[in-house]
Amino acid sequence: MHECFDVSITDHVAHLQLKRPDAFNSMIPSFWSELPEIVGGIDAAGSARAIVISSTGKHFSAGMDLSVFTGGGGLAEAPGVAEEGRRRGHLWMLVQHLQDSFTSLEQARIPVLAAVQGGCIGGAVDMICAADMRYCSADAFFCIQEINIGMTADVGTLQRLPKIIPEGIARELAYTGDRMPAQRAYECGLVNQVFEDHQSLVDGTLEIAARIAGRSPLAIWGTKEMVNYTRDHTVADSLRYMAGWQAGMFQPADMMESFVARSDDRDPQFEGIPPRPAL
């Protein structure tokens, strides 16, 4: 049982739903351990072929809850540490821990799809930027809230968003803290599709995930690996990496199954990706 998420897996599609609507699904301390634990567990077991992250209530997420940094039990506390340099060192490690929570979406071997309704604010923008694709309802809006409260966004938005939408638009959002409405997000390429309402958003995103789950899991894994690598490397390096991957990972079984299934007028049946080795 998780404090922040409901989790289900149906027909190879994992569905993670934020479940604290009364608190606008703010990201309390447990969120930062639950998300990578759930995503990492699904990936390690090879138990799904796509992941959908959606939410409940009026807003997708209000972002980081202040309890992460304040009050008893806040992650920013360093019990027993008094010297200031060491306290700063603790904070340095904490920020990287928070970053790693979202990086887990990129590190998963399967695609992660984010379905956003209402407000996607602050840390929630960091999260969806780490997803493979984003979809939203017509009432959605996106806001890099950190600048509005006097801080620099630090958990991934500034590193990932300029590689998703034009840099000048990303800078404008980051400098002004303005809200980007759903249609503008679609026009800029932040989201792939705008759905009429929350229910059609969730249904539509799950349907896209189901189509992905029907493809060769090994080919999907390789595709995600290559797209992520290419984003951060030169074309020449990426082509060389692709050649190495293909030389080792490409086998004809899934291709043959695709051809035979098409000939037999049926859905192909593929072996899942293997569990990650338990070290």
C-alpha positions as a Markdown table, in Angstrom:
| # | Residue | x | y | z |
|---|---|---|---|---|
| 1 | Met | 0.0 | 0.0 | 0.0 |
| 2 | His | 1.4 | 3.4 | -1.0 |
| 3 | Glu | 0.6 | 6.8 | 0.5 |
| 4 | Cys | 0.7 | 8.7 | -2.8 |
| 5 | Phe | -0.1 | 6.2 | -5.6 |
| 6 | Asp | -2.6 | 3.6 | -6.6 |
| 7 | Val | -1.0 | 1.0 | -8.9 |
| 8 | Ser | -2.5 | -1.5 | -11.2 |
| 9 | Ile | -1.3 | -3.6 | -14.2 |
| 10 | Thr | -3.7 | -4.7 | -16.9 |
| 11 | Asp | -2.7 | -6.3 | -20.2 |
| 12 | His | 0.9 | -5.3 | -19.8 |
| 13 | Val | 0.1 | -1.7 | -19.0 |
| 14 | Ala | 0.9 | -0.3 | -15.6 |
| 15 | His | -1.2 | 2.5 | -14.3 |
| 16 | Leu | 0.1 | 4.8 | -11.5 |
| 17 | Gln | -2.5 | 7.2 | -10.2 |
| 18 | Leu | -1.7 | 10.0 | -7.8 |
| 19 | Lys | -4.3 | 9.6 | -5.1 |
| 20 | Arg | -4.2 | 12.7 | -2.8 |
| 21 | Pro | -6.7 | 15.0 | -4.6 |
| 22 | Asp | -7.7 | 16.9 | -1.5 |
| 23 | Ala | -4.1 | 18.1 | -1.2 |
| 24 | Phe | -3.8 | 18.7 | -4.9 |
| 25 | Asn | -1.5 | 15.7 | -5.1 |
| 26 | Ser | 1.4 | 17.6 | -3.7 |
| 27 | Met | 4.7 | 15.8 | -3.5 |
| 28 | Ile | 5.1 | 14.9 | 0.2 |
| 29 | Pro | 8.3 | 13.2 | 1.5 |
| 30 | Ser | 7.0 | 9.7 | 0.8 |
| 31 | Phe | 6.3 | 10.6 | -2.8 |
| 32 | Trp | 10.0 | 10.8 | -3.5 |
| 33 | Ser | 10.7 | 7.3 | -2.5 |
| 34 | Glu | 7.5 | 5.7 | -3.7 |
| 35 | Leu | 7.8 | 6.9 | -7.3 |
| 36 | Pro | 11.2 | 5.4 | -8.1 |
| 37 | Glu | 10.4 | 2.3 | -6.0 |
| 38 | Ile | 7.3 | 1.6 | -8.0 |
| 39 | Val | 8.7 | 2.4 | -11.4 |
| 40 | Gly | 12.0 | 0.6 | -10.7 |
| 41 | Gly | 10.1 | -2.4 | -9.4 |
| 42 | Ile | 8.0 | -2.6 | -12.5 |
| 43 | Asp | 11.0 | -2.2 | -14.7 |
| 44 | Ala | 13.1 | -4.7 | -12.8 |
| 45 | Ala | 10.4 | -7.4 | -12.9 |
| 46 | Gly | 9.6 | -6.8 | -16.5 |
| 47 | Ser | 6.0 | -7.0 | -15.4 |
| 48 | Ala | 4.7 | -4.3 | -17.8 |
| 49 | Arg | 5.4 | -2.9 | -21.3 |
| 50 | Ala | 4.3 | 0.7 | -20.7 |
| 51 | Ile | 3.5 | 2.9 | -17.8 |
| 52 | Val | 0.8 | 5.6 | -17.5 |
| 53 | Ile | 1.0 | 8.2 | -14.8 |
| 54 | Ser | -2.3 | 10.0 | -14.2 |
| 55 | Ser | -3.9 | 11.7 | -11.3 |
| 56 | Thr | -7.1 | 12.3 | -9.4 |
| 57 | Gly | -9.2 | 15.4 | -8.5 |
| 58 | Lys | -9.1 | 18.9 | -10.0 |
| 59 | His | -5.3 | 19.2 | -10.5 |
| 60 | Phe | -2.6 | 16.8 | -11.6 |
| 61 | Ser | -0.2 | 18.0 | -9.0 |
| 62 | Ala | 0.6 | 21.2 | -7.1 |
| 63 | Gly | 4.3 | 20.1 | -7.0 |
| 64 | Met | 6.6 | 19.8 | -4.1 |
| 65 | Asp | 5.0 | 19.9 | -0.7 |
| 66 | Leu | 6.7 | 22.3 | 1.8 |
| 67 | Ser | 6.9 | 19.4 | 4.2 |
| 68 | Val | 9.8 | 18.1 | 2.2 |
| 69 | Phe | 11.9 | 21.0 | 3.6 |
| 70 | Thr | 10.1 | 22.1 | 6.7 |
| 71 | Gly | 8.7 | 20.6 | 9.9 |
| 72 | Gly | 9.6 | 17.4 | 11.7 |
| 73 | Gly | 10.7 | 14.6 | 9.5 |
| 74 | Gly | 11.4 | 16.9 | 6.5 |
| 75 | Leu | 14.0 | 15.4 | 4.1 |
| 76 | Ala | 16.1 | 18.5 | 4.4 |
| 77 | Glu | 16.8 | 17.8 | 8.0 |
| 78 | Ala | 20.2 | 16.3 | 8.8 |
| 79 | Pro | 19.8 | 14.9 | 12.3 |
| 80 | Gly | 22.9 | 15.2 | 14.5 |
| 81 | Val | 24.7 | 17.4 | 11.9 |
| 82 | Ala | 25.5 | 20.9 | 13.3 |
| 83 | Glu | 28.4 | 22.2 | 11.2 |
| 84 | Glu | 27.2 | 24.3 | 8.3 |
| 85 | Gly | 29.4 | 22.9 | 5.6 |
| 86 | Arg | 28.1 | 19.4 | 6.4 |
| 87 | Arg | 24.5 | 20.6 | 6.5 |
| 88 | Arg | 25.0 | 22.1 | 3.0 |
| 89 | Gly | 26.5 | 18.7 | 1.9 |
| 90 | His | 23.4 | 17.0 | 3.1 |
| 91 | Leu | 21.2 | 19.4 | 1.1 |
| 92 | Trp | 23.4 | 18.8 | -2.0 |
| 93 | Met | 22.8 | 15.0 | -1.7 |
| 94 | Leu | 19.1 | 15.6 | -1.1 |
| 95 | Val | 18.6 | 17.6 | -4.3 |
| 96 | Gln | 20.3 | 14.8 | -6.2 |
| 97 | His | 18.0 | 12.2 | -4.5 |
| 98 | Leu | 15.0 | 14.2 | -5.6 |
| 99 | Gln | 16.4 | 14.5 | -9.2 |
| 100 | Asp | 17.0 | 10.7 | -9.2 |
| 101 | Ser | 13.3 | 10.1 | -8.4 |
| 102 | Phe | 12.3 | 11.6 | -11.7 |
| 103 | Thr | 15.3 | 10.2 | -13.6 |
| 104 | Ser | 13.9 | 6.8 | -12.8 |
| 105 | Leu | 11.3 | 7.4 | -15.5 |
| 106 | Glu | 14.0 | 7.8 | -18.1 |
| 107 | Gln | 16.0 | 4.8 | -16.8 |
| 108 | Ala | 13.0 | 2.5 | -17.1 |
| 109 | Arg | 13.3 | 0.2 | -20.1 |
| 110 | Ile | 9.7 | 0.8 | -21.0 |
| 111 | Pro | 7.9 | 4.0 | -22.1 |
| 112 | Val | 6.3 | 6.3 | -19.5 |
| 113 | Leu | 3.3 | 8.3 | -20.5 |
| 114 | Ala | 2.0 | 11.3 | -18.4 |
| 115 | Ala | -1.7 | 12.2 | -18.4 |
| 116 | Val | -2.2 | 15.7 | -17.0 |
| 117 | Gln | -5.5 | 17.3 | -16.0 |
| 118 | Gly | -5.8 | 20.8 | -14.4 |
| 119 | Gly | -2.7 | 22.3 | -12.9 |
| 120 | Cys | 0.8 | 20.8 | -13.4 |
| 121 | Ile | 2.8 | 23.0 | -11.2 |
| 122 | Gly | 6.4 | 23.2 | -10.0 |
| 123 | Gly | 7.8 | 19.8 | -9.3 |
| 124 | Ala | 5.0 | 18.2 | -11.4 |
| 125 | Val | 6.6 | 19.9 | -14.5 |
| 126 | Asp | 9.9 | 18.3 | -13.5 |
| 127 | Met | 8.2 | 14.9 | -13.4 |
| 128 | Ile | 6.4 | 15.1 | -16.7 |
| 129 | Cys | 9.5 | 16.3 | -18.5 |
| 130 | Ala | 11.2 | 13.0 | -17.6 |
| 131 | Ala | 8.3 | 11.0 | -19.2 |
| 132 | Asp | 8.5 | 9.8 | -22.8 |
| 133 | Met | 5.3 | 11.5 | -23.8 |
| 134 | Arg | 2.8 | 13.8 | -22.3 |
| 135 | Tyr | -1.0 | 14.2 | -22.9 |
| 136 | Cys | -3.4 | 16.6 | -21.2 |
| 137 | Ser | -7.0 | 17.6 | -20.9 |
| 138 | Ala | -8.4 | 20.9 | -22.2 |
| 139 | Asp | -8.4 | 22.5 | -18.7 |
| 140 | Ala | -4.7 | 21.7 | -18.1 |
| 141 | Phe | -2.0 | 24.3 | -17.5 |
| 142 | Phe | 1.7 | 24.1 | -16.8 |
| 143 | Cys | 3.7 | 26.4 | -14.6 |
| 144 | Ile | 7.3 | 26.6 | -13.5 |
| 145 | Gln | 6.3 | 27.8 | -10.1 |
| 146 | Glu | 9.7 | 27.9 | -8.5 |
| 147 | Ile | 10.6 | 31.4 | -10.0 |
| 148 | Asn | 7.4 | 32.8 | -8.4 |
| 149 | Ile | 8.6 | 31.8 | -5.0 |
| 150 | Gly | 12.1 | 33.1 | -5.4 |
| 151 | Met | 14.0 | 30.0 | -6.3 |
| 152 | Thr | 15.5 | 28.2 | -9.3 |
| 153 | Ala | 13.8 | 25.0 | -10.4 |
| 154 | Asp | 16.2 | 22.3 | -9.5 |
| 155 | Val | 14.8 | 18.8 | -10.1 |
| 156 | Gly | 15.0 | 18.5 | -13.9 |
| 157 | Thr | 12.7 | 21.1 | -15.7 |
| 158 | Leu | 15.6 | 23.4 | -16.7 |
| 159 | Gln | 17.6 | 20.5 | -18.0 |
| 160 | Arg | 14.9 | 18.6 | -19.9 |
| 161 | Leu | 12.2 | 21.2 | -21.0 |
| 162 | Pro | 14.5 | 23.0 | -23.5 |
| 163 | Lys | 15.0 | 19.7 | -25.2 |
| 164 | Ile | 11.3 | 19.2 | -25.6 |
| 165 | Ile | 10.1 | 22.6 | -26.6 |
| 166 | Pro | 11.9 | 25.6 | -28.3 |
| 167 | Glu | 14.5 | 27.0 | -25.9 |
| 168 | Gly | 13.2 | 30.5 | -26.0 |
| 169 | Ile | 9.7 | 29.4 | -24.9 |
| 170 | Ala | 11.2 | 27.3 | -22.1 |
| 171 | Arg | 13.2 | 30.3 | -21.0 |
| 172 | Glu | 10.1 | 32.5 | -21.0 |
| 173 | Leu | 8.2 | 30.1 | -18.8 |
| 174 | Ala | 11.1 | 29.7 | -16.5 |
| 175 | Tyr | 11.8 | 33.4 | -16.2 |
| 176 | Thr | 8.2 | 34.6 | -15.8 |
| 177 | Gly | 6.4 | 31.8 | -14.0 |
| 178 | Asp | 3.5 | 32.3 | -16.3 |
| 179 | Arg | 1.0 | 29.5 | -16.9 |
| 180 | Met | 1.0 | 27.7 | -20.3 |
| 181 | Pro | -2.5 | 26.6 | -21.2 |
| 182 | Ala | -3.2 | 23.2 | -22.9 |
| 183 | Gln | -3.6 | 24.5 | -26.4 |
| 184 | Arg | -0.3 | 26.4 | -26.2 |
| 185 | Ala | 1.4 | 23.3 | -24.8 |
| 186 | Tyr | 0.2 | 21.3 | -27.7 |
| 187 | Glu | 1.3 | 24.0 | -30.2 |
| 188 | Cys | 4.8 | 24.0 | -28.7 |
| 189 | Gly | 5.1 | 20.2 | -28.6 |
| 190 | Leu | 5.1 | 19.8 | -24.8 |
| 191 | Val | 2.0 | 17.6 | -25.1 |
| 192 | Asn | 1.2 | 15.2 | -28.0 |
| 193 | Gln | -2.6 | 15.5 | -27.7 |
| 194 | Val | -5.3 | 17.5 | -25.9 |
| 195 | Phe | -8.3 | 15.6 | -24.8 |
| 196 | Glu | -11.7 | 17.1 | -24.0 |
| 197 | Asp | -11.9 | 16.1 | -20.3 |
| 198 | His | -10.2 | 14.1 | -17.6 |
| 199 | Gln | -11.9 | 10.8 | -18.3 |
| 200 | Ser | -11.2 | 10.9 | -22.0 |
| 201 | Leu | -7.6 | 11.9 | -21.2 |
| 202 | Val | -7.0 | 8.8 | -19.0 |
| 203 | Asp | -8.9 | 6.5 | -21.4 |
| 204 | Gly | -7.0 | 7.9 | -24.4 |
| 205 | Thr | -3.6 | 7.7 | -22.8 |
| 206 | Leu | -4.2 | 4.1 | -21.6 |
| 207 | Glu | -5.2 | 3.2 | -25.2 |
| 208 | Ile | -2.0 | 4.6 | -26.6 |
| 209 | Ala | 0.0 | 2.7 | -23.9 |
| 210 | Ala | -1.9 | -0.5 | -24.9 |
| 211 | Arg | -0.8 | 0.0 | -28.5 |
| 212 | Ile | 2.8 | 0.4 | -27.4 |
| 213 | Ala | 2.4 | -2.8 | -25.2 |
| 214 | Gly | 1.4 | -4.7 | -28.3 |
| 215 | Arg | 4.7 | -4.0 | -30.0 |
| 216 | Ser | 7.9 | -6.0 | -29.5 |
| 217 | Pro | 9.1 | -5.2 | -26.0 |
| 218 | Leu | 12.7 | -5.7 | -27.0 |
| 219 | Ala | 12.3 | -3.3 | -30.0 |
| 220 | Ile | 10.6 | -0.8 | -27.7 |
| 221 | Trp | 13.4 | -1.0 | -25.2 |
| 222 | Gly | 16.0 | -0.5 | -27.9 |
| 223 | Thr | 14.0 | 2.4 | -29.4 |
| 224 | Lys | 13.8 | 4.2 | -26.0 |
| 225 | Glu | 17.5 | 3.5 | -25.3 |
| 226 | Met | 18.4 | 5.1 | -28.7 |
| 227 | Val | 16.2 | 8.1 | -28.4 |
| 228 | Asn | 17.5 | 9.0 | -24.9 |
| 229 | Tyr | 21.1 | 8.4 | -25.9 |
| 230 | Thr | 20.8 | 10.5 | -29.1 |
| 231 | Arg | 19.3 | 13.4 | -27.2 |
| 232 | Asp | 22.5 | 13.7 | -25.2 |
| 233 | His | 25.1 | 12.8 | -27.8 |
| 234 | Thr | 26.3 | 13.6 | -31.3 |
| 235 | Val | 24.7 | 12.0 | -34.3 |
| 236 | Ala | 28.0 | 10.2 | -35.0 |
| 237 | Asp | 28.2 | 8.8 | -31.5 |
| 238 | Ser | 24.6 | 7.8 | -31.6 |
| 239 | Leu | 24.9 | 6.0 | -34.9 |
| 240 | Arg | 27.8 | 4.0 | -33.5 |
| 241 | Tyr | 25.9 | 3.2 | -30.4 |
| 242 | Met | 23.0 | 2.1 | -32.5 |
| 243 | Ala | 25.2 | -0.2 | -34.5 |
| 244 | Gly | 26.6 | -1.9 | -31.4 |
| 245 | Trp | 23.1 | -2.3 | -29.9 |
| 246 | Gln | 21.7 | -3.8 | -33.1 |
| 247 | Ala | 24.7 | -6.2 | -33.5 |
| 248 | Gly | 24.0 | -7.7 | -30.1 |
| 249 | Met | 20.2 | -7.2 | -29.4 |
| 250 | Phe | 18.6 | -7.6 | -32.8 |
| 251 | Gln | 17.3 | -11.2 | -33.3 |
| 252 | Pro | 14.8 | -12.3 | -36.0 |
| 253 | Ala | 12.3 | -14.0 | -33.7 |
| 254 | Asp | 10.1 | -10.9 | -33.0 |
| 255 | Met | 10.2 | -9.8 | -36.6 |
| 256 | Met | 9.2 | -13.3 | -37.8 |
| 257 | Glu | 6.3 | -13.3 | -35.3 |
| 258 | Ser | 5.1 | -10.0 | -36.6 |
| 259 | Phe | 5.1 | -11.3 | -40.1 |
| 260 | Val | 3.4 | -14.5 | -39.2 |
| 261 | Ala | 0.8 | -12.8 | -37.0 |
| 262 | Arg | -0.1 | -10.4 | -39.9 |
| 263 | Ser | -0.4 | -13.3 | -42.2 |
| 264 | Asp | -2.7 | -15.2 | -39.8 |
| 265 | Asp | -4.7 | -12.0 | -39.1 |
| 266 | Arg | -4.0 | -12.1 | -35.3 |
| 267 | Asp | -2.1 | -10.0 | -32.8 |
| 268 | Pro | 1.5 | -11.0 | -32.4 |
| 269 | Gln | 2.6 | -12.6 | -29.2 |
| 270 | Phe | 6.0 | -11.5 | -27.9 |
| 271 | Glu | 8.2 | -12.6 | -25.0 |
| 272 | Gly | 8.5 | -9.9 | -22.4 |
| 273 | Ile | 11.8 | -8.2 | -21.6 |
| 274 | Pro | 13.9 | -10.1 | -19.0 |
| 275 | Pro | 13.9 | -9.1 | -15.4 |
| 276 | Arg | 16.9 | -7.0 | -14.3 |
| 277 | Pro | 19.6 | -9.2 | -12.7 |
| 278 | Ala | 19.3 | -9.3 | -8.9 |
| 279 | Leu | 22.8 | -8.4 | -7.7 |
